[in-house]
């Protein structure tokens, strides 16, 4: 039985299948569904959990090489919120939300949260 770290068996399975340069999406509750991508839905109620909380848990045992987020996110949040994300990952590459969504079909999987913060979606590339 696991005592620490991520306890969710589906997330553990998904993370163990991510290899060098594969990508993983952590998305807010409004992010579109892609039938061809394994999706783990963690949403419980508004903002439980958030993308930032899941990102924090994933990054504790995941080697991140690159990160993408929507430029609309950067434009709509406080410096404090942006710093909270930036402290967990390598420098974030910002691009238009539509361009970000074009990266999704090649991801190994998607973890959906209950985050209500617009454009808080993150794509992680393993190192």
VENMO-V917964 format. One line per field, one symbol per residue. phi: phi as a letter, one per 20 degrees, with the letter a starting at -180 (. if undefined). burial: 1 if it has 24 or more other C-alpha atoms within 12 Angstrom, else 0. A space follows every 10 residues. Layout:
phi->???
burial->???
This chain:
phi->.fdcmfefff fgffffeedg mfdcddcffe ffedgedgcd edfdbgmcee ffffggffff bbeeecbcbf fffgfdcfff fffgfffecg gfeebggffg ffffgeffac deddfdfgme fcdddfe
burial->0000010000 1001100100 0111111110 1000000111 1110001011 1111110110 0111111111 1011000000 0100110110 0111101001 1011101111 1111111111 1111110
